Structures are given as C-alpha cells and as structure tokens.
C-alpha cells in the first residue's frame, strides 16, 4: 500500500486519521471531502487536511447529483427503511464511495480509507460499495484496525503534531447530516424509554410552539417534485426551501428503533422535514394515478429497495433493476398535491392530476352517478364462486369443530342480544 484516498469530513477523527495512516503505514494520504449539503461541509476543510499531512485535498460539490441520482429514485419508490427511516445517511454513502473509487483511480492509489467504527452500518456500506466498483482497491478503516483513541487522546495526538482540529464543545450525540436529513444517536438516546431532549433537534421547532398552519402546493412530474406553489425550483433549492419551511412548523421528527445490518437494534432520532413532506405528497399522488395492482406491488418493491439501500447494496444488480421498474411505474405520477403543515404534521389536503384514474361520475352517490349498480350482482356471483364451491365441498371454516384450525365459533348465545318484538294487538 503506497497511496490512500481518505473520506475526510474535517472533524477530529479524520484529521487525526491522516497523520495516523502516514505514520502507521508509511503511505501518502489524499483526502476527499464530498459536500452533500445540510451543513455537512466544514469551513476550511482543504486547509485543515493539508495541515494534517495530506498530499492533496479534493472537495467536491455533489449536492445536486445526490438529490437527482440518489434521493429522487428513493422517493419515487417510497423506500422508507422499516416504514420509517428516509435513508438520508444510507443514500449518501454509495455516492461518497463512488467518488472515493474515482479519485483513487485518478490518483493511482491502491487503497481507500474511511472513519467508520466496527459496530455500525456505514463500514459495510463503504466496504461493499468500494469493492463492487473496484475489487482491486484495499479498504482501510483506522477506527477498526488500531487507531481507536479516546477524544482526549485524539486531541493530544493532534496537538503533538500541530494538526489543526476544530475544538468545540463536545456533543453528547453522534450526528450525521446532509440535505435529506439529520441522524442523531448515542448518549441518553440509547434508552428507548427516554424522550429526546430538546437539544437533539436543530432543524425543527417544538410542534406545540409552531406558528399557525399553512398550506403549500407541491408539483410532481414522473414522481419527481419540481415546484412549490407553482414556482419551479432546481432540486437543491426545492429541498432546502421545503426543509426550512416544514421545520419551522415542527414537521420532520422521527423517533425510531431500527434493526442495524450487523444485528443490533438501535434507537435513532431523525430530522427530515423535506423527506416527510415529500413522501406524504408523493404517496397521495400515487393513490390518484396508479392502479390497485401497481400500488400493491410497489409496496413490495419499496420494502426490498429500502433494505438494499440500508444494507449498502446500491450497486447490486437487484437494486439497479428495481430502480428501473420504479422509473417505469412513475411515468404517470404527475400532478399537484396540497399539503397543510400544522404543528408537526404534514397533512394531505388535496390532490389533482391530468392522469388521474379517479372518475367522479363513477365514485359519486349523488346525481350523475354513472355506475351500473345492477352489474354488481353478476360481479359478486363470479367473485364469490370459489368460496361457495369450497364451502359446499369442505364445509364452512369453523364447521369442523374437532379440527385445530376451526377458529370460528357460534356467536349467538355468547354475546348480549336485544330483540324487539311487535307489540301485542290491542296494546296502546
């Protein structure tokens, strides 16, 4: 190993890792910092990397690429991990891994490095993605292979070597953030009975003190949000604006106990104002434009794709092919959704689409009803035919009281009954 490209945040751990890699392995270290928005880019990161001993420092603005090529496909699929987590951190990892590989190839490096520990999901996401894109690259994780210093030891290590580090008040939490959301864990949050303290949140106000409700209209084309209140916005501006607005109304807080890839249950707090609003709006528009069978199948795809993303398998063939299906299914998901932001809730207030499958003349019970009620008799006859045949041949479920599966018991006599009989003649 001669040259390593290190995923570099500019924080204490990765700043120390630059010098540690050079000393332990005698390698040249190139740093890569990827700006994925949401305050993830620290000021002066190139200077800090060079002072720590890097031979070259790359800083790449990948915000629009992150939203367009990673976030939007996840949104189109409704891919929420375990139905809750909008995958903000998990979506950024394959992008950073891809850039690590490309910089390593450009630099002629034979290894890449990251600052993940041996306990979390990110180590898997980085290692697996890098090896999928370039199996010849070695992956080094200093926190897994001996660096393992305490915070105070890292500060001493940096000061001894003149490394410029951001000395700030130590946060009691472990935080990762990008345009799509903040992930907060550790500290008091490790007790799932304890409510999140107020200092956990930075992007959302306490819902009880949020201002009066407001309504906004989000426009979609092919399942992708393109406008707010009829103003077309580029992807980064749209997410930024929606995140700020929804956060002001307390929308976007998620408290979730999830199953990590390494087999541990973990309590996580997320702030994802834009994600919460856009997922609600997108699902509402799908209900208007997609068929029942497509919606049913899409739930299966969403669960599988969210698992693949969470587990770090973005670059697998299955992930690619499922995303291809999603793009096809989304071609009709266009229109506008009205959302009310109301003290922590994003409530669908209306939706409309030129490709809507909703027909008022068929749905209405009022004048103008175009549905042929008489046709329901034939439909019920055919629909219920298999069940009638089964009951005639095998008996109704519950009829065989000696069978283990006979769960239906007679209800008359077991429940309170009130019966009204006609009054006797002549009684007034």
Secondary structure as the mmCIF struct_conf table of DSSP 4:
data_model
#
loop_
_struct_conf.conf_type_id
_struct_conf.id
_struct_conf.beg_label_comp_id
_struct_conf.beg_label_asym_id
_struct_conf.beg_label_seq_id
_struct_conf.end_label_comp_id
_struct_conf.end_label_asym_id
_struct_conf.end_label_seq_id
STRN STRN1 UNK A 3 UNK A 7
BEND BEND1 UNK A 10 UNK A 11
HELX_RH_AL_P HELX_RH_AL_P1 UNK A 12 UNK A 25
STRN STRN2 UNK A 28 UNK A 35
BEND BEND2 UNK A 37 UNK A 37
TURN_TY1_P TURN_TY1_P1 UNK A 38 UNK A 39
BEND BEND3 UNK A 41 UNK A 41
HELX_LH_PP_P HELX_LH_PP_P1 UNK A 42 UNK A 42
TURN_TY1_P TURN_TY1_P2 UNK A 43 UNK A 44
HELX_RH_AL_P HELX_RH_AL_P2 UNK A 45 UNK A 52
TURN_TY1_P TURN_TY1_P3 UNK A 53 UNK A 53
BEND BEND4 UNK A 55 UNK A 55
STRN STRN3 UNK A 56 UNK A 61
HELX_RH_AL_P HELX_RH_AL_P3 UNK A 63 UNK A 66
HELX_RH_PI_P HELX_RH_PI_P1 UNK A 67 UNK A 71
HELX_RH_AL_P HELX_RH_AL_P4 UNK A 72 UNK A 76
TURN_TY1_P TURN_TY1_P4 UNK A 77 UNK A 78
STRN STRN4 UNK A 81 UNK A 81
TURN_TY1_P TURN_TY1_P5 UNK A 82 UNK A 84
STRN STRN5 UNK A 85 UNK A 85
HELX_RH_AL_P HELX_RH_AL_P5 UNK A 88 UNK A 107
TURN_TY1_P TURN_TY1_P6 UNK A 108 UNK A 108
BEND BEND5 UNK A 110 UNK A 110
STRN STRN6 UNK A 111 UNK A 114
BEND BEND6 UNK A 118 UNK A 121
HELX_RH_AL_P HELX_RH_AL_P6 UNK A 122 UNK A 133
TURN_TY1_P TURN_TY1_P7 UNK A 135 UNK A 136
BEND BEND7 UNK A 137 UNK A 137
STRN STRN7 UNK A 138 UNK A 141
TURN_TY1_P TURN_TY1_P8 UNK A 142 UNK A 146
HELX_RH_AL_P HELX_RH_AL_P7 UNK A 151 UNK A 160
TURN_TY1_P TURN_TY1_P9 UNK A 161 UNK A 162
HELX_LH_PP_P HELX_LH_PP_P2 UNK A 169 UNK A 171
BEND BEND8 UNK A 172 UNK A 173
STRN STRN8 UNK A 174 UNK A 178
TURN_TY1_P TURN_TY1_P10 UNK A 179 UNK A 180
STRN STRN9 UNK A 181 UNK A 185
BEND BEND9 UNK A 186 UNK A 186
HELX_RH_3T_P HELX_RH_3T_P1 UNK A 187 UNK A 190
BEND BEND10 UNK A 191 UNK A 191
TURN_TY1_P TURN_TY1_P11 UNK A 192 UNK A 193
BEND BEND11 UNK A 194 UNK A 194
HELX_LH_PP_P HELX_LH_PP_P3 UNK A 195 UNK A 197
HELX_RH_3T_P HELX_RH_3T_P2 UNK A 198 UNK A 200
BEND BEND12 UNK A 202 UNK A 204
HELX_RH_3T_P HELX_RH_3T_P3 UNK A 207 UNK A 209
BEND BEND13 UNK A 212 UNK A 212
STRN STRN10 UNK A 214 UNK A 221
TURN_TY1_P TURN_TY1_P12 UNK A 222 UNK A 223
STRN STRN11 UNK A 224 UNK A 228
TURN_TY1_P TURN_TY1_P13 UNK A 229 UNK A 230
STRN STRN12 UNK A 231 UNK A 232
HELX_RH_AL_P HELX_RH_AL_P8 UNK A 235 UNK A 248
TURN_TY1_P TURN_TY1_P14 UNK A 249 UNK A 250
STRN STRN13 UNK A 253 UNK A 259
TURN_TY1_P TURN_TY1_P15 UNK A 261 UNK A 262
BEND BEND14 UNK A 263 UNK A 263
STRN STRN14 UNK A 265 UNK A 271
HELX_RH_AL_P HELX_RH_AL_P9 UNK A 273 UNK A 289
BEND BEND15 UNK A 290 UNK A 290
HELX_RH_AL_P HELX_RH_AL_P10 UNK A 292 UNK A 310
TURN_TY1_P TURN_TY1_P16 UNK A 311 UNK A 312
TURN_TY1_P TURN_TY1_P17 UNK A 314 UNK A 315
BEND BEND16 UNK A 316 UNK A 316
HELX_RH_AL_P HELX_RH_AL_P11 UNK A 317 UNK A 329
HELX_RH_3T_P HELX_RH_3T_P4 UNK A 330 UNK A 332
STRN STRN15 UNK A 335 UNK A 342
TURN_TY1_P TURN_TY1_P18 UNK A 343 UNK A 344
STRN STRN16 UNK A 345 UNK A 352
TURN_TY1_P TURN_TY1_P19 UNK A 354 UNK A 355
HELX_RH_AL_P HELX_RH_AL_P12 UNK A 360 UNK A 363
BEND BEND17 UNK A 365 UNK A 366
TURN_TY1_P TURN_TY1_P20 UNK A 367 UNK A 368
TURN_TY1_P TURN_TY1_P21 UNK A 373 UNK A 374
HELX_RH_AL_P HELX_RH_AL_P13 UNK A 375 UNK A 383
TURN_TY1_P TURN_TY1_P22 UNK A 384 UNK A 384
HELX_RH_AL_P HELX_RH_AL_P14 UNK A 385 UNK A 394
TURN_TY1_P TURN_TY1_P23 UNK A 397 UNK A 398
TURN_TY1_P TURN_TY1_P24 UNK A 401 UNK A 402
BEND BEND18 UNK A 403 UNK A 403
TURN_TY1_P TURN_TY1_P25 UNK A 404 UNK A 405
STRN STRN17 UNK A 412 UNK A 412
TURN_TY1_P TURN_TY1_P26 UNK A 413 UNK A 414
STRN STRN18 UNK A 415 UNK A 415
HELX_LH_PP_P HELX_LH_PP_P4 UNK A 420 UNK A 424
TURN_TY1_P TURN_TY1_P27 UNK A 425 UNK A 426
#
